[in-house]
Amino acid sequence: MRRFLCVLLVFCMMVPAAAVSAADGLEITDARGGFESIAVLWTNTAAADGYNVYVKKSSDADYPLQPIDKELIRYYGNYYRADALGLAAGEYDIKVETAGGSAERKNIAVSAYRREGFAFSSNSPNKSASGGYNDDGTVKADAQILYITNENVNTVKLGIKDGGKIKEYIGLRNILQSYRKDSRPLIVRFIGMIDGTKINDLSVADGKPAFLESKESKNITFEGVGDDATLKWFGLNLNGNKNTEIRNLGLVLFTDDGISINGSNENIWVHNNDFYYGKTDPKVTDKVKGDGSLDIKKGAKYCTLSYNHFWDSGKCSLIQADSKSDTGDGTDYLTYHHNWFDHSDSRHPRTRYSNVHMYNNYFDGNSGYGIGVTSGASVFAENNVFRGVKSPMLSSMQGHDDGTFSKEAGGIIKSYNNLMIDCGAVTYYSGTKDFDAYNASSRNEEVPSSVTTKQNTYVKSGTAYICKNTYSNFDTKVDLASNPDPAESVAADVKSHAGRSGGGDIKFDLSNYTPTDTKNPDTSHDIAPELKQMLEDYQSSVVKNYVGDETEYPATSGEAPTPAPTEPPVGPTENPGGVFYAAEPSVSGKTVAASVMNLSDESGVLFVAAAYENDIVSEVLTELVPVGETKRDISLEFSHEYDDVRCYLWSNGSLAPYVDVIKR
């Protein structure tokens, strides 16, 4: 936790960098660091022949001669935006330059993505799933980069190396189908909205165009540029890929699955994506919200699914599609961490046969069930947060499952240190077979072989299948490649960082809408019609992509969006959600003391005390303050005395300093 919160505190508390110089009419309105990237926004009262954007480490004396790719510059009518990608964690300066002069921002903090879980296990075939990037976030030296817009998706060209020859392929679909011949890494960057109805020859599911497919390729990254990269009316399918990454995309009204990891894939990393509704199938009653958002099946191994935001999904994630065997199809060793299951209904995930590690996920108002296991699956669930979930954990045909979840053989969930807030009951193992989960007393505890499922035989199409009826204890035998945070810090972290950069450009508060069926968003199965209409109407806000030889860069026609400055509270001050300090934090010896009131933040307010040594975080202490408490007296103890302690409140996804520095 110390490692991650150090990065997180720097990221969340970053103040806008100071402007250094500016050309007449050219003004940088915002420059913000993100995960391995920087976004810079600017306005200009004059038209220009072009812009160059340069990035350097703050410690370097000079900018490089080569600017970032011009394709990363977009015109939004009232402002320009460029995203510098492929940056290792650290501090950077950025400069926007045109013929009339330049503008600059300095000391912008960039954070690293968390490369964890089975996709990065030392036991895995490829040891990594960073795709076309190195594990420090920089672009691989020999990687090809392809920029895709709605205008060029069928005409883009790329030379593919096959043996000693290079052959040119036209159209993204043809490039991806043929790229398995090339051993070089590939980064596919999507800009703005890509309309699947305009893409030639998409792969078909159920007779309908459904997927853009990458087949039997390796070292590929699919990523969205900025906060508005969106795939509409289609999804992505990986078939037999190795070391492949999908990140920073919005999946909207997909015909079949949003992302399908389907086939003998190895080392796959799907992270920081927004999954909205799929396309409604009027012929199938359980597909009102579309089919699966993120499904993993048919032999996929060593996958990590992290920091994804599922918006009211009906069927979030299925592991192994069918049960027509007694051993499964080989899908195995999957990690889910820091995903936001935001008022989604079910399959978080639904798991057959496989070994799955789930930690630090936020189950937020799920009307059906959280984790579901069948057919001999083993799931290790630790340090997750379940809030307002009807059935947090289910095993087929036992415990709280009355057969409506599944009529297959059961599986076993090992539960450790999960946080339940206003949830339905969970029956833990107590000597009988009628239980939902086994409650472990320590992270490394092995589940005894005497703990068995109630049912391990089931019949399908006249054939009887016998499944494993004990827990595999995979989590104590292999490298989990994970570093779980305390459950108390999960909700705030996930709500701040799951999904696309900046939370994406489609904003909708699922906790605050009024559903038609129950009037309670936590228990509603209904679609949110306002959100569905937003998705139906959605179009890219990009006015111009500069991916050709354009030399006309118009003057901007208004004010660019600028984030409001974050001011530290002075005295007992109300924060978002009606949360405030009742007594000023103090430090005595090794002990930090404070009193905090939480009046309305239902996710729970996190009090953070961070000890610094030479301006570097050395130790972090936290405590969660549940909603409705008139006052929580907090007393936390560091491992030793520090001269520099700083205290913060984390409420509704916002980190606010109370006392910047407490000096002795």
Secondary structure, DSSP 4 states (H G I P E B T S, - for coil): -HHHHHHHHHHHHPPPPPB----TTEEEEEEEE-BSEEEEEEEESS-BS--EEEEEETTSSS--SSPPPGGGEEE-SS-EEEEEES--SEEEEEEEEETTEEEEEEEEEEBPP---SGGG-TTSSSS---TTB-TTSPBPTT-EEEEE-TTTTTT-EEEEEETTEEEEEESHHHHHHHGGG--S-EEEEE-SEEEGGGSTT-EEETTEEEEEEEES-EEEEEEE-TT--EEES-EEEEES-EEEEEES-EEES-SS-SEEEESS-EEEEEES-EE------TT-GGGTT-SBSEEEESS-EEEEEES-EEES-SB--EESS---SSS-SS-EEEEEES-EEES--B-SSEEES-EEEEES-EEES-SSEEEEEETT-EEEEES-EEES-SEEEEETTSTT--SSS-SS-B-EEEEES-EEES----PBPSSSS--SBEE-SSTTPPPPTT-B-S--EEEETTEEEE---B---GGGTS-----PPPGGGHHHHHHHHSSSGGG-S----TTSS--SSSS-TTT--S--HHHHHHHHH-----SEE--SS---BPPP-SPPP-PPP-PPP-SS--BTTTEEEEEEEEEETTEEEEEEEESS-TT-EEEEEEEEETTEEEEEEEEEE-TT-S-EEEEEE-SS--SEEEEEEEETTEEEEEEEEEE-
